Amino acid sequence: MLSAVFRARTIANRDFLALPGDSNYELYFVCNGLLRFYYLSPDGKESNKAFVSEGQFAGALISAVQKRPLYYGIQALESTTLLVAALNAFIALFEQEHAFERIGRKFTE
């Protein structure tokens, strides 16, 4: 079921996965590498929000639920291999298998 919604993607060092204002609601699992989540002020100043490394999930859950553009950008700080799923496709798994509801709750926490 997971292989049906996730696909592998490699992002080069310093490439952007998402920019503030984007509306691509995706769930990421970092297989190897490092991501930086950052805010961008109106005057263009960047502030780090979080760093996501190997073995961690990340995604724009709040933006997706509110159906708003992303509040932050996502950049690879080194060559990074990810598993990527559309957030709505992953959430649809909650209805198909009870174990995914627990995974979703843990992700939200």
N, C-alpha and C positions, 0 to 999 in steps of 0.2 A: 504493500500500500504506500509506503514511503517512497519507494523508487518511482512510483507513478507521478508523484508531485515534485520531487527534488531533481535538480539537474546540477551537474558539476560546472563550475566556472572558475577560471584563473584570472586574477587581476594583477597587473604589473605594479611594481613599486611606484608609489606616488600617484597612481591612477585613482580616479574617483568612481565610486560605486553609485553614489547618489549625491545630489546637491540640495542645499536648502531650497524649499519650494517645490521639489519634485513630488509626484504623486504615485510613485511606484512602491506599493506596499508589499514588501518581500520579507521572508524569514531567511536568515543566514545561519549556517553552521560552519564555523571556521575549522577546516581540516588541518591546514598549516598556514602560518603567516600571522599577520597582525593588522587589525583595523583600528582606525581612529574615528570616533564620532565627535563632531564639533559643531558649535553654534557660530553663526556669522552675524555680527552686529550691523546695524544700518550703515555705519561708516566703514564696513569691510574688515573689522578686526575679528580674528578667529579666537574662540575659547574652546578648549577641549572639554567634552562632556564625559567621554568614557573611552577605554581601550578594550578591545575584544580580541582574545588570543585563541590559540588552538584548543579545540574541545569545547568551545562556548557557543551558545546561540545568541542571536541578536536580531532585532527587527523594529519596525516602526509601528508597534501595536497601538499606541495612543493615537497617532495620526490616522491609522486605518479605522479605528473605532469611531473617531470623530469625523472621518471622511474629510480631513484637512490636509493641506500640503505638509511635507516634512518640515519640522522645526529645525532640523540639523542636517549636516552633510556627513558622508561616510567616505573615508579615504584609506587606501592600503598604505601602510608604512613600510611594507616589504612585499615581495611577490607573495600572493596569498591565494590559496585554493579553497574554494567555498562549495558547499552544497546550498542551492538556492531554490526556494519554493515561493510561489505566489501565496501571500498570507491567506487569502480567501480559500485557496485550494487546501491549505493545511488545516484551517478551521473546519472545513467541510468534513475532514476525517473524524472530528469529534462525534458527529452523528453516526458514523459507520462503526466505530470501535471505541468502547468505553475507556480503554487504556490511553487513548489520545486525549480524552478530556483531562486526565490527570497530568499528562505532559503539558497541555495548554495551561493548566492552573499553575504548575511549577514554573513555566516560562514567564507567566504574568507576575508571579511573586518575585 
